[in-house]
Amino acid sequence: MLRWPVAEDAGSNQTTYYLILGLTAATVWRNYCACLLH
């Protein structure tokens, strides 16, 4: 499986990890809504 090196750090890298995770989730959600509207 893929392992995120960022998740193993307990510093500011963890914040970056959650930020990337949030952006990815937002992009997927936006694409999902766009599919429903079309």
OpenMM code with the backbone's topology and positions (N, CA, C; nanometers):
from openmm import Vec3, app, unit

residues = "MET LEU ARG TRP PRO VAL ALA GLU ASP ALA GLY SER ASN GLN THR THR TYR TYR LEU ILE LEU GLY LEU THR ALA ALA THR VAL TRP ARG ASN TYR CYS ALA CYS LEU LEU HIS".split()
positions = [
    Vec3(0.0834, -0.1209, 0.0000),
    Vec3(0.0000, 0.0000, 0.0000),
    Vec3(0.0864, 0.1254, 0.0000),
    Vec3(0.0252, 0.2333, -0.0421),
    Vec3(0.0970, 0.3606, -0.0401),
    Vec3(0.1072, 0.4130, 0.1018),
    Vec3(0.2224, 0.4670, 0.1345),
    Vec3(0.2417, 0.5238, 0.2690),
    Vec3(0.2780, 0.6697, 0.2561),
    Vec3(0.2045, 0.7524, 0.3271),
    Vec3(0.2341, 0.8959, 0.3237),
    Vec3(0.3436, 0.9264, 0.4252),
    Vec3(0.4605, 0.9703, 0.3791),
    Vec3(0.5689, 1.0044, 0.4718),
    Vec3(0.5300, 1.1213, 0.5623),
    Vec3(0.4394, 1.2037, 0.5155),
    Vec3(0.3982, 1.3214, 0.5914),
    Vec3(0.3223, 1.2792, 0.7174),
    Vec3(0.2489, 1.1686, 0.7078),
    Vec3(0.1645, 1.1250, 0.8191),
    Vec3(0.2485, 1.0767, 0.9369),
    Vec3(0.3736, 1.0414, 0.9109),
    Vec3(0.4563, 0.9876, 1.0184),
    Vec3(0.5224, 1.0984, 1.0979),
    Vec3(0.5240, 1.2197, 1.0455),
    Vec3(0.5817, 1.3323, 1.1185),
    Vec3(0.4743, 1.3945, 1.2070),
    Vec3(0.5163, 1.4464, 1.3213),
    Vec3(0.4193, 1.5001, 1.4171),
    Vec3(0.4320, 1.6512, 1.4287),
    Vec3(0.4831, 1.7152, 1.3234),
    Vec3(0.5037, 1.8597, 1.3286),
    Vec3(0.4112, 1.9314, 1.2332),
    Vec3(0.4644, 2.0318, 1.1654),
    Vec3(0.3843, 2.1095, 1.0720),
    Vec3(0.3508, 2.0265, 0.9486),
    Vec3(0.4228, 1.9172, 0.9283),
    Vec3(0.3954, 1.8312, 0.8138),
    Vec3(0.2587, 1.7654, 0.8259),
    Vec3(0.2153, 1.7442, 0.9508),
    Vec3(0.0832, 1.6843, 0.9707),
    Vec3(-0.0251, 1.7798, 0.9230),
    Vec3(-0.0032, 1.9089, 0.9463),
    Vec3(-0.0983, 2.0092, 0.8993),
    Vec3(-0.1037, 2.0096, 0.7477),
    Vec3(0.0132, 1.9964, 0.6855),
    Vec3(0.0189, 1.9908, 0.5392),
    Vec3(-0.0551, 1.8691, 0.4880),
    Vec3(-0.0419, 1.7573, 0.5598),
    Vec3(-0.1087, 1.6334, 0.5202),
    Vec3(-0.2604, 1.6508, 0.5199),
    Vec3(-0.3116, 1.7105, 0.6274),
    Vec3(-0.4567, 1.7311, 0.6357),
    Vec3(-0.5039, 1.8345, 0.5345),
    Vec3(-0.4172, 1.9317, 0.5042),
    Vec3(-0.4529, 2.0334, 0.4057),
    Vec3(-0.4669, 1.9707, 0.2679),
    Vec3(-0.3714, 1.8854, 0.2321),
    Vec3(-0.3773, 1.8170, 0.1027),
    Vec3(-0.4971, 1.7237, 0.0984),
    Vec3(-0.5228, 1.6566, 0.2104),
    Vec3(-0.6364, 1.5648, 0.2168),
    Vec3(-0.7675, 1.6401, 0.1983),
    Vec3(-0.7764, 1.7578, 0.2606),
    Vec3(-0.8967, 1.8393, 0.2493),
    Vec3(-0.9176, 1.8912, 0.1080),
    Vec3(-0.8073, 1.9333, 0.0453),
    Vec3(-0.8166, 1.9847, -0.0912),
    Vec3(-0.8591, 1.8743, -0.1870),
    Vec3(-0.8056, 1.7543, -0.1649),
    Vec3(-0.8417, 1.6413, -0.2504),
    Vec3(-0.9893, 1.6075, -0.2347),
    Vec3(-1.0355, 1.6064, -0.1096),
    Vec3(-1.1760, 1.5747, -0.0829),
    Vec3(-1.2669, 1.6800, -0.1449),
    Vec3(-1.2256, 1.8069, -0.1369),
    Vec3(-1.3063, 1.9151, -0.1925),
    Vec3(-1.3134, 1.9040, -0.3447),
    Vec3(-1.2023, 1.8664, -0.4064),
    Vec3(-1.2000, 1.8532, -0.5521),
    Vec3(-1.2897, 1.7381, -0.5975),
    Vec3(-1.2819, 1.6262, -0.5259),
    Vec3(-1.3660, 1.5110, -0.5601),
    Vec3(-1.5133, 1.5455, -0.5412),
    Vec3(-1.5434, 1.6147, -0.4311),
    Vec3(-1.6826, 1.6518, -0.4026),
    Vec3(-1.7364, 1.7464, -0.5084),
    Vec3(-1.6508, 1.8410, -0.5532),
    Vec3(-1.6924, 1.9385, -0.6534),
    Vec3(-1.7198, 1.8677, -0.7869),
    Vec3(-1.6331, 1.7718, -0.8211),
    Vec3(-1.6532, 1.6970, -0.9456),
    Vec3(-1.7791, 1.6115, -0.9372),
    Vec3(-1.8055, 1.5573, -0.8181),
    Vec3(-1.9239, 1.4746, -0.7974),
    Vec3(-2.0506, 1.5578, -0.8148),
    Vec3(-2.0508, 1.6775, -0.7584),
    Vec3(-2.1663, 1.7663, -0.7710),
    Vec3(-2.1844, 1.8088, -0.9163),
    Vec3(-2.0733, 1.8326, -0.9855),
    Vec3(-2.0816, 1.8739, -1.1252),
    Vec3(-2.1429, 1.7633, -1.2097),
    Vec3(-2.1129, 1.6381, -1.1740),
    Vec3(-2.1706, 1.5247, -1.2472),
    Vec3(-2.3205, 1.5168, -1.2232),
    Vec3(-2.3625, 1.5467, -1.1012),
    Vec3(-2.5048, 1.5396, -1.0687),
    Vec3(-2.5825, 1.6497, -1.1388),
    Vec3(-2.5213, 1.7677, -1.1522),
    Vec3(-2.5916, 1.8807, -1.2119),
    Vec3(-2.6026, 1.8667, -1.3632),
    Vec3(-2.5093, 1.7933, -1.4236),
    Vec3(-2.5120, 1.7791, -1.5697),
    Vec3(-2.5905, 1.6586, -1.6153),
] * unit.nanometer
topology = app.Topology()
chain = topology.addChain("A")
for resn in residues:
    res = topology.addResidue(resn, chain)
    for name in ("N", "CA", "C"):
        topology.addAtom(name, app.Element.getBySymbol(name[0]), res)
